[in-house]
Amino acid sequence: MELIVIALGGNAIARRNQHLTVNNQYQNIDATTKIIAKLAGKYRLVIVHGNGPQVGLLALQNQAYFQVPAYPLDILVAQTQGMLGYMIGRSLQQHNNINKVVTVLTQIEVDEHDPSFSHPTKYIGPVYQPAQQQQLQAQYGWTFKKDGQYIRRVVPSSKPKTILELDIIQQLLTNDAIVICNGGGGIPVIKDAKGYKGIEAVIDKDLSAAKLATQLKADHLMILTDADAVYENWGTPEQTALRHVTPERLKPLALDDGAIGPKVKSVIEFVEKTGNRAYIGTLSDIEALLDTTKGTIVSPSSGQSKE
């Protein structure tokens, strides 16, 4: 069977401005897995999920208890991998056509000299009103950037280099398991004399999914978000949906903007390295994406062959 790597956007687990209660998240996850379950048995599946709202909430909860120093981001990412992997897996196993689901705590090596440590861009946590920025910066020492009409905390987002648990993921797929891995982009680690150690950063889950899909030689990479396609001139009267494109056509949109840019970079990397097809669109359109009737469909350039 063909292999699909699915990168779930945060809206698959938590809606913007929605309280991060367990019940709310389960309602969103159940709706998500109901759609993904339609592909089970037809494809081998790997699921990568975001964790921005959840890791941001954990960071806030850390700050509320002064008797213990706040846990670093690598630990918080590990916590969200376990929590969300458990919730997604439990929800998937409610479907009769799904037998084995396994969550893998996944470490991703990054470069300790990655330029993102000087220029944080990755949004985590809830949104705030712009008038709160000065108070929040003074209270927590965090960096904030504009996110639509709101502001939101940003942290370093390092480029993924090596997926340490890749062999285990491959073995699980061989045994017909649906694998949930690289959660939140993966636990960021750097190599030192003793092996590996965590570092204060997060990894973009779409870039991580593209790295994973490329190394697994997946047949398809799906980046699922709350936009039905990639748009040129977004937010202007001239905005236009890009439907069937090549990597070259998308490259002007591959920006370090912390929004659509990483998604565009991800699909470009996957298609160019594998010669296979990638998709950007909404979760509800997942079958139409595979049929190439909705979303942005990224296909190799003419003459490009698989490695």
C-alpha positions in Angstrom: 0.0 0.0 0.0 1.1 3.6 -0.6 2.4 5.6 2.3 0.9 9.0 3.3 2.5 11.3 5.9 -0.2 13.6 7.2 0.8 16.9 9.0 -2.2 18.0 11.1 -2.5 21.7 11.8 -3.4 23.0 15.2 -7.0 23.5 14.2 -7.4 19.7 14.1 -6.9 19.7 17.9 -7.8 23.2 19.1 -9.7 26.1 17.5 -8.4 29.6 17.7 -9.7 31.4 20.8 -11.2 28.1 22.1 -10.5 27.1 25.7 -7.9 24.2 25.8 -10.1 21.9 27.9 -9.8 18.2 27.4 -13.4 17.9 26.2 -12.9 20.6 23.6 -9.7 19.0 22.3 -11.3 15.5 22.2 -14.3 16.9 20.2 -11.9 18.3 17.6 -9.7 15.2 17.6 -12.7 12.9 17.2 -13.9 14.9 14.2 -10.3 14.7 12.8 -9.9 11.0 13.2 -13.3 10.3 11.7 -12.0 11.7 8.5 -8.5 10.1 8.7 -10.1 6.7 9.4 -11.5 6.7 5.9 -8.0 6.3 4.6 -7.0 3.4 6.9 -6.8 0.1 5.1 -6.3 1.9 1.7 -3.0 3.5 2.7 -0.3 3.2 5.3 -0.5 6.2 7.5 1.9 8.4 9.6 0.5 11.3 11.5 2.5 14.4 12.6 0.6 16.9 14.7 1.2 20.4 15.9 1.3 21.4 19.5 1.6 25.2 19.6 -1.4 26.0 21.8 -0.7 23.1 24.1 3.0 23.8 24.6 2.2 27.4 25.2 -0.3 26.5 27.8 2.2 24.3 29.6 4.7 27.1 29.6 2.1 29.4 31.2 1.3 26.7 33.8 5.0 26.4 34.5 5.2 30.1 35.3 2.4 29.8 37.8 4.3 27.7 40.2 7.3 29.6 41.5 8.7 27.0 43.9 10.1 25.0 40.9 12.1 26.5 38.0 10.1 26.4 34.7 10.7 23.3 32.6 12.5 23.9 29.3 10.8 23.7 25.9 12.2 20.3 25.0 10.6 18.8 28.1 7.3 20.6 27.3 7.4 19.2 23.7 7.9 15.7 25.1 4.9 16.2 27.4 2.7 17.3 24.5 3.8 14.4 22.3 2.7 12.0 25.0 -0.5 13.7 25.7 -1.7 14.4 22.2 -0.4 11.1 20.8 -2.4 9.3 23.5 -5.6 11.4 22.7 -5.3 11.0 18.9 -4.4 7.3 19.2 -7.3 6.6 21.5 -9.7 8.4 19.2 -8.4 6.5 16.1 -8.9 3.1 17.8 -12.6 3.8 18.2 -13.0 3.0 14.5 -13.6 -0.6 13.6 -11.2 -0.6 10.6 -8.2 0.4 12.7 -6.3 -2.1 14.8 -2.8 -0.9 15.7 -1.9 2.7 16.5 1.5 3.5 18.1 2.8 6.9 19.4 6.6 7.3 19.2 8.3 9.9 21.4 10.5 11.4 18.6 13.8 13.3 19.1 15.0 15.5 16.3 18.6 16.7 16.1 19.0 20.4 15.3 22.1 22.6 14.9 22.9 24.6 18.0 24.1 27.4 15.8 20.8 27.6 13.8 20.1 31.3 13.0 16.6 30.9 14.5 18.0 31.2 18.0 18.7 34.8 17.2 15.5 35.4 15.3 12.5 33.6 16.9 9.5 33.2 14.6 7.5 30.2 15.7 4.1 31.0 17.4 3.2 29.1 20.5 0.5 29.5 23.2 -2.7 31.6 23.1 -3.2 35.0 21.4 -3.3 38.2 23.4 -4.5 41.8 22.7 -1.7 44.1 21.5 -2.2 46.4 24.5 -1.0 43.5 26.7 2.4 43.2 25.1 4.4 45.4 27.4 3.0 43.8 30.5 3.5 40.3 29.3 7.1 41.0 28.2 7.9 42.4 31.6 6.2 39.6 33.4 7.6 36.6 31.5 10.5 38.0 29.5 9.1 36.4 26.3 9.2 37.7 22.7 6.0 38.6 21.0 5.0 39.2 17.4 1.8 40.2 15.6 -0.5 37.3 14.7 -3.4 38.8 12.7 -5.1 41.3 14.9 -3.5 39.8 18.0 0.0 39.2 19.4 1.4 35.9 20.3 4.6 34.5 21.8 7.3 33.4 19.4 10.3 31.1 20.1 13.2 29.8 18.1 12.2 27.3 15.4 15.2 25.3 14.4 15.6 23.3 11.1 15.3 19.5 11.6 18.5 17.6 10.8 18.2 14.0 11.9 15.2 11.9 13.1 16.7 9.7 15.8 13.8 7.2 15.9 13.5 6.8 12.2 14.4 3.0 12.2 11.7 2.4 14.9 9.1 4.2 12.8 10.0 2.2 9.8 9.7 -1.1 11.7 6.2 -0.1 13.0 5.0 0.7 9.5 6.3 -2.7 8.4 4.0 -4.2 11.1 0.9 -2.4 9.7 0.7 0.2 12.5 -0.6 3.7 12.1 2.3 5.7 13.6 1.9 9.0 15.4 5.3 10.6 15.6 7.4 13.9 15.3 4.7 15.5 17.4 5.0 19.2 17.7 7.9 18.9 15.1 9.8 16.6 17.4 11.8 17.0 20.7 14.7 19.3 19.8 18.1 17.9 20.8 21.7 18.7 20.0 24.7 16.4 19.9 27.4 16.7 22.5 30.2 14.6 23.9 27.8 12.4 25.9 25.3 11.8 23.1 22.3 14.2 22.9 20.7 16.8 25.1 17.6 18.9 24.8 17.7 22.6 23.8 15.3 25.5 24.3 13.5 25.6 20.9 10.7 24.0 18.9 10.7 22.6 15.4 8.2 23.4 12.7 6.0 20.4 12.4 5.6 20.8 8.6 9.3 20.9 8.0 9.7 17.9 10.3 6.9 16.1 8.4 8.7 16.8 5.1 12.0 15.5 6.5 10.2 12.3 7.7 8.2 11.8 4.5 11.4 12.1 2.4 13.4 9.7 4.6 10.5 7.2 4.6 10.2 7.6 0.8 6.5 8.3 1.3 4.2 8.4 -1.7 2.3 11.4 -0.5 2.8 14.3 1.9 -0.3 16.1 3.1 -0.1 19.5 4.9 -3.5 20.0 6.4 -4.4 23.5 7.7 -7.4 25.8 8.0 -6.9 27.3 4.5 -8.3 25.5 1.5 -5.2 26.2 -0.6 -2.1 28.4 -0.9 -3.0 31.9 -2.1 -1.0 34.5 -3.9 -1.5 38.1 -2.8 -3.3 36.8 0.4 -5.6 39.4 2.1 -5.8 41.6 -1.0 -8.5 42.0 -3.7 -6.1 40.2 -6.0 -5.7 37.0 -3.9 -5.7 33.9 -6.1 -5.7 30.3 -5.1 -2.9 28.2 -6.5 -4.3 24.8 -7.5 -2.0 22.6 -9.6 1.6 23.9 -9.4 5.3 22.8 -9.5 7.8 23.6 -6.8 9.3 26.4 -9.0 5.9 28.1 -9.1 5.7 28.0 -5.3 9.2 29.2 -4.5 8.4 32.9 -4.3 6.1 32.1 -1.3 8.7 30.0 0.6 9.3 32.8 3.2 10.4 32.7 6.8 7.1 34.1 8.0 6.1 31.6 10.6 2.8 31.1 8.7 2.4 29.7 5.2 6.1 29.9 4.4 7.2 26.7 6.2 4.3 24.8 4.7 5.4 25.9 1.2 9.1 25.0 2.0 8.0 21.6 3.2 6.1 20.6 0.1 8.9 21.9 -2.2 11.5 19.9 -0.3 9.5 16.7 -0.4 8.5 16.9 -4.1 12.0 17.9 -5.3 13.7 15.2 -3.3 11.3 12.3 -4.0 9.5 13.1 -7.2 6.3 12.4 -5.5 3.2 14.6 -4.9 2.4 16.9 -2.0 -0.8 18.6 -1.0 -1.8 21.7 1.1 -5.5 22.0 2.0 -8.1 21.4 4.7 -8.8 18.3 6.7 -12.3 18.1 5.4 -11.0 17.9 1.8 -8.6 15.1 2.5 -10.1 12.7 -0.1 -10.5 15.4 -2.7 -6.9 16.3 -2.2 -5.8 12.8 -3.1 -8.1 13.0 -6.1 -6.4 16.3 -7.0 -9.8 18.1 -7.2 -9.3 20.5 -4.3 -6.5 22.3 -2.5 -3.0 23.1 -3.7 -1.5 20.1 -5.5 2.3 20.2 -5.9 3.7 17.9 -8.6 7.2 17.4 -9.8 8.4 19.5 -12.7 8.3 18.0 -16.2 11.2 15.5 -16.6 11.9 15.1 -12.8 12.2 11.5 -11.8 12.1 9.8 -8.4 15.4 9.2 -6.7 
